[in-house]
């Protein structure tokens, strides 16, 4: 079985080992070493990357039999020093490893903080490429609880408590206040944040809480009967703050406001924009009312007193078509057959209650004439459809052909 060097020394960046097996994993070449400092994906923590004898490692996974597979980007040379049982030199991609150590260690502290602040045990953990999550067994998590948990976690960071790693037997577990019982038996690896948190864990961690850096909760979202908390630690929290700071600075310059006045300035803009949109909608409604009046005045009724207004526009929003149809059919004995050309042409057919005809049936005939792939439907009084490319001439021809 591969000796896992990272368990004894998470800061080991380079090591030598002997290849004991060459195999494949998901179609890619992979090797097994007699010892390794590469961490395989496990426990919500992503795998390490790096190189073995200069060959790039693209994945590290634990096989069903417990061996660790180092998946490499290309086939190793068939012969030569370092292969076929020889010694190899391996290097860990350290910035990635240390970042994962910060996130995993920060998760231990934050999970315990939620226990102490609100009695909430972590039920699932994920260390992602940019942000991390932990799931808590509650559908409601107040802002106050999150703030207190974050404050508690960072207070532990500032205290620079050491991470202590040791192994115990099943018989000794009863004396250790684990947050969650282990899923395995025998010798159990315990990761302790000194006198604060105790976890059965096989992952990599920093030497002390100070090396975690800032722990920052960024959001919480309800997921069924649980709440998923998103957080960042250390270098990730710094990168996130840098992005937010840059964005705030740019907004500050655009709004001619100080950094701390940006929120108020944006709130004011949003309010003004809402008022402007409302005023614009009212103006558009009036314009469409004028347009409807002109169309009604310019259209002579037939012998039965029915006024049929047919228009095919080169380009028009379907909401405008519906509003215009509603305005037109407010008049008695009026039929409105409106269309808009475009990549997804639209038809809106409507009639007043006292006008003859079936708008749903008429639309069905018109769509069939327009294109076999056109779709839509409706009732006797109103119907809408389209969704195919057509110019204004084609839309008008389809409407005329269906009458």
C-alpha positions in Angstrom: 0.0 0.0 0.0 1.3 3.5 -0.9 2.8 5.3 2.1 1.0 8.7 2.3 3.7 11.2 3.1 1.3 14.2 3.2 -0.3 12.8 6.4 3.0 13.2 8.3 4.2 16.4 6.5 1.7 18.5 4.5 4.5 20.9 3.7 6.6 18.4 1.8 7.0 19.9 -1.7 9.5 17.4 -3.3 10.1 13.7 -2.7 11.6 10.6 -4.3 9.8 7.3 -4.7 9.8 4.1 -6.6 7.3 3.1 -9.3 5.6 -0.2 -8.3 2.9 -0.3 -11.0 2.1 1.3 -14.4 -1.6 1.2 -15.4 -4.3 3.3 -17.0 -7.2 5.4 -15.5 -10.1 6.5 -17.8 -7.9 5.8 -20.8 -4.9 7.8 -19.5 -1.6 6.5 -18.3 -1.2 6.3 -14.6 1.4 5.1 -12.1 1.4 3.8 -8.5 4.4 4.8 -6.3 5.6 3.1 -3.1 5.2 6.5 -1.3 3.6 9.8 -2.3 3.1 13.4 -1.1 0.3 13.9 -3.7 -3.1 14.2 -2.1 -5.9 12.4 -4.0 -9.4 13.8 -4.3 -11.2 12.9 -1.1 -13.3 14.3 1.7 -14.4 17.3 -0.3 -10.8 18.4 -0.9 -9.5 18.5 -4.5 -6.4 16.5 -5.6 -2.9 17.9 -5.9 -1.1 18.6 -9.1 2.6 18.7 -10.0 5.1 16.5 -11.9 6.9 13.2 -11.7 10.3 13.2 -13.5 9.1 16.2 -15.4 5.9 14.6 -16.6 2.8 16.6 -15.7 0.3 15.1 -13.3 -3.3 15.8 -14.4 -5.2 13.9 -11.7 -4.6 11.9 -8.5 -7.2 9.4 -7.4 -7.6 6.7 -4.9 -8.4 3.3 -6.4 -10.9 0.9 -4.9 -8.1 -1.1 -3.4 -6.7 1.9 -1.6 -3.8 2.5 -3.9 -3.2 6.0 -5.2 -3.1 6.5 -9.0 -1.0 9.4 -10.4 -2.6 10.1 -13.8 -0.1 11.7 -16.1 -0.5 13.8 -19.2 1.5 11.6 -21.6 3.0 8.2 -21.7 6.3 7.8 -20.0 9.3 6.5 -22.0 9.2 2.7 -22.4 12.7 2.4 -21.0 15.1 4.6 -19.1 16.0 5.7 -15.7 13.1 6.3 -13.4 10.7 3.9 -14.9 10.1 0.1 -14.5 10.9 0.0 -10.8 13.5 2.8 -10.8 13.5 5.9 -8.6 11.6 9.0 -9.6 11.6 12.6 -8.3 8.2 14.3 -7.8 7.3 17.9 -7.2 4.0 19.2 -5.7 2.3 22.3 -7.3 2.7 24.2 -4.0 0.5 27.3 -4.5 -2.5 25.0 -5.3 -1.7 22.7 -2.4 -1.3 25.5 0.1 -4.5 27.1 -1.1 -6.4 23.9 -0.5 -4.8 23.6 3.0 -6.0 27.0 3.9 -9.6 26.3 2.7 -9.8 22.9 4.3 -8.3 24.1 7.6 -10.7 27.1 7.5 -13.6 24.8 7.0 -12.7 22.9 10.2 -12.7 26.2 12.2 -15.9 27.6 10.6 -17.8 24.3 11.0 -16.9 24.3 14.7 -17.9 28.0 14.9 -21.4 27.2 13.7 -21.6 24.4 16.3 -20.7 26.8 19.1 -22.8 29.7 17.9 -25.9 27.9 16.8 -25.6 24.2 17.5 -25.4 23.4 13.8 -23.3 20.5 12.6 -21.9 20.5 9.1 -23.5 17.7 7.0 -21.4 18.2 3.8 -18.4 20.0 2.6 -17.0 21.0 -0.8 -13.7 22.7 -1.6 -14.2 24.2 -5.1 -11.8 25.8 -7.6 -12.7 29.3 -6.5 -15.1 29.1 -3.5 -16.0 26.6 -0.8 -19.3 25.5 0.6 -20.6 23.7 3.7 -24.1 22.5 4.2 -26.0 23.1 7.5 -29.1 21.2 8.7 -31.5 24.1 8.8 -33.7 25.7 6.1 -33.3 29.2 7.8 -30.0 30.8 8.7 -30.2 34.3 9.9 -27.7 37.0 9.0 -27.0 37.4 12.7 -26.0 33.7 13.1 -23.7 34.0 10.1 -22.1 37.1 11.4 -21.5 35.6 14.8 -20.1 32.4 13.3 -17.7 34.3 11.1 -16.6 36.5 14.0 -16.0 33.4 16.1 -14.0 31.7 13.4 -11.8 34.7 12.7 -11.2 35.1 16.5 -9.7 31.5 16.4 -7.6 32.5 13.5 -6.1 35.5 15.4 -5.3 33.3 18.3 -2.8 31.3 16.2 -3.9 27.9 17.6 -1.8 25.0 16.4 -3.2 22.2 14.3 -2.3 18.9 16.0 -2.5 15.6 14.1 -2.4 12.2 15.8 -3.9 8.7 15.6 -6.2 6.9 18.1 -7.8 3.5 18.3 -11.5 2.9 18.4 -11.3 2.4 22.1 -9.9 6.0 22.6 -12.6 7.7 20.5 -15.0 8.1 23.4 -12.7 10.6 25.1 -12.4 12.9 22.0 -15.3 15.3 21.3 -15.5 14.7 17.6 -18.0 16.8 15.6 -18.9 13.7 13.5 -18.1 10.0 14.2 -15.7 8.5 11.7 -16.9 6.1 8.9 -13.9 3.8 9.4 -12.6 1.8 12.3 -9.1 0.8 13.5 -6.5 3.6 13.7 -8.3 6.9 13.3 -6.4 10.0 12.2 -7.5 13.0 14.3 -7.0 16.6 13.2 -7.3 18.9 16.2 -7.5 22.7 16.3 -5.9 22.9 19.7 -8.6 22.8 22.4 -11.3 23.9 19.9 -12.2 21.4 17.2 -11.6 17.7 16.7 -12.2 15.9 13.4 -11.5 12.5 12.0 -9.8 13.6 8.8 -7.2 12.4 6.3 -6.7 15.8 4.5 -3.9 18.3 4.5 -3.9 21.3 6.9 -1.8 24.3 7.8 0.4 24.4 10.9 -1.7 26.9 12.8 -4.9 28.8 12.4 -3.0 32.1 11.7 -1.9 30.5 8.3 -5.5 30.2 7.3 -5.8 33.9 7.0 -9.2 35.6 6.7 -12.3 33.5 6.8 -15.1 35.2 4.9 -18.7 34.0 4.4 -20.0 35.4 1.0 -23.5 34.0 0.9 -26.0 31.5 2.1 -28.8 29.8 0.1 -31.7 27.5 1.1 -31.5 24.0 -0.4 -34.5 22.0 0.7 -34.2 21.5 4.5 -30.6 22.6 4.5 -28.7 25.9 4.0 -25.5 26.0 1.9 -23.0 28.5 3.1 -20.3 29.7 0.7 -17.0 31.0 2.1 -13.4 31.7 1.1 -10.2 31.6 3.2 -6.7 33.1 2.9 -5.5 33.8 -0.6 -9.0 33.2 -2.0 -10.5 35.7 0.4 -7.8 38.2 -0.6 -8.4 37.6 -4.4 -12.2 38.1 -3.8 -11.6 41.3 -1.9 -9.3 42.6 -4.6 -12.0 42.0 -7.3 -14.6 43.6 -5.2 -12.3 46.5 -4.4 -11.5 47.1 -8.0 -15.2 47.0 -9.0 -16.1 49.4 -6.2 -13.3 51.8 -7.2 -14.6 51.8 -10.8 -18.2 52.4 -9.7 -17.0 55.1 -7.4 -15.3 56.9 -10.3 -18.4 56.5 -12.6 -20.8 57.7 -9.9 -18.5 60.5 -8.6 -19.0 59.1 -5.1 -16.7 57.8 -2.4 -16.3 54.0 -2.0 -18.7 54.0 1.0 -21.3 56.2 -0.9 -21.5 53.8 -3.8 -24.5 51.8 -2.4 -26.5 55.0 -1.8 -25.7 56.3 -5.3 -26.7 53.0 -6.9 -29.9 52.9 -4.9 -30.7 56.4 -6.1 -30.0 55.5 -9.7 -32.2 52.4 -9.5 -35.1 54.4 -8.1 -34.7 57.0 -10.8 -34.5 54.3 -13.5 -37.6 52.7 -12.1 -39.4 56.0 -12.4 -38.1 56.6 -15.9 -39.2 53.2 -17.0 -42.7 53.8 -15.6 -42.9 57.2 -17.4 -41.6 55.6 -20.6 -44.2 52.9 -20.4 -47.0 55.4 -19.8 -45.8 57.4 -22.8 -45.6 54.3 -25.0 -49.1 53.4 -24.0 -50.3 56.8 -25.0 -48.5 56.6 -28.3 -50.0 53.2 -29.0 -53.4 54.7 -28.1 -52.9 57.4 -30.7 -51.8 54.8 -33.2 -54.9 52.7 -32.6 -57.2 55.7 -33.0 -55.5 56.5 -36.4 -55.8 53.0 -37.6 -59.5 52.8 -36.6 -60.1 56.2 -38.3 -58.4 55.1 -41.5 -60.1 51.7 -41.8 -63.6 51.5 -43.3 -66.0 48.9 -41.9 -67.4 46.2 -44.2 -71.1 45.8 -45.1 -71.7 44.1 -41.7 -70.1 47.0 -39.9 -67.0 45.0 -39.0 -63.7 46.8 -39.1 -60.7 44.5 -39.9 -57.3 46.0 -39.4 -54.3 44.1 -40.8 -50.7 45.3 -40.4 -47.3 43.6 -40.9 -44.5 45.6 -39.2 -40.8 45.2 -40.2 -39.8 45.0 -36.6 -41.9 45.4 -33.4 -41.9 44.0 -29.9 -44.6 41.4 -29.3 -45.7 43.2 -26.2 -46.4 46.3 -28.3 -48.4 44.1 -30.7 -50.5 42.8 -27.8 -51.1 46.3 -26.4 -52.1 47.6 -29.8 -54.4 44.7 -30.4 -56.0 45.4 -27.0 -56.5 49.1 -27.8 -58.0 48.3 -31.2 -60.4 45.6 -30.0 -61.7 47.9 -27.3 -63.8 49.4 -30.1 -66.9 47.4 -31.1 -67.0 45.0 -34.1 -63.2 45.2 -34.6 -60.7 42.5 -35.7 -57.0 43.2 -35.3 -54.6 41.0 -37.3 -51.1 42.1 -36.4 -47.7 40.7 -37.3 -44.0 41.5 -36.8 -41.2 40.3 -39.1 -37.8 39.1 -37.8 -35.7 36.1 -37.0 -38.6 35.0 -34.8 -41.7 36.6 -36.5 -44.7 37.0 -34.3 -48.5 37.1 -35.0 -51.1 38.5 -32.7 -54.8 38.1 -33.6 -57.6 39.6 -31.5 -61.3 40.6 -31.9 -63.9 42.4 -29.9 -66.6 40.3 -28.2 -69.2 41.3 -30.8 -67.0 40.7 -33.8 -67.4 37.5 -35.8 -64.6 34.9 -36.4 -62.4 32.5 -34.5 -58.9 33.9 -33.8 -57.5 30.6 -32.8 -58.6 28.9 -36.0 -57.4 31.8 -38.1 -54.0 31.8 -36.5 -53.6 28.1 -37.1 -54.3 28.6 -40.8 -51.9 31.6 -40.9 -49.1 29.7 -39.2 -49.4 26.8 -41.6 -49.1 29.2 -44.5 -46.1 31.0 -42.9 -44.0 27.9 -42.0 -44.5 24.2 -41.1 -42.4 24.9 -38.0 -44.4 27.9 -36.7 -46.1 27.4 -33.4 -48.9 29.1 -31.5 -52.5 29.0 -30.4 -55.3 30.7 -28.6 -59.0 31.2 -28.1 -61.9 32.6 -30.2 -61.1 36.1 -29.0 -57.3 36.1 -28.9 -54.4 34.1 -30.3 -50.6 34.4 -30.7 -47.8 32.5 -32.4 -44.8 32.5 -34.7 -41.2 31.9 -33.9 -39.9 31.5 -37.4 -37.8 33.7 -39.6 -40.0 35.8 -42.0 -40.0 39.3 -43.5 -43.0 41.6 -43.5 -44.1 40.6 -47.0 -44.2 37.0 -46.0 -46.1 37.7 -42.8 -48.7 39.8 -44.7 -49.1 37.2 -47.4 -49.7 34.5 -44.8 -52.3 36.6 -43.1 -54.1 37.4 -46.4 -54.0 33.8 -47.6 -55.6 32.6 -44.4 -58.7 34.9 -44.5 
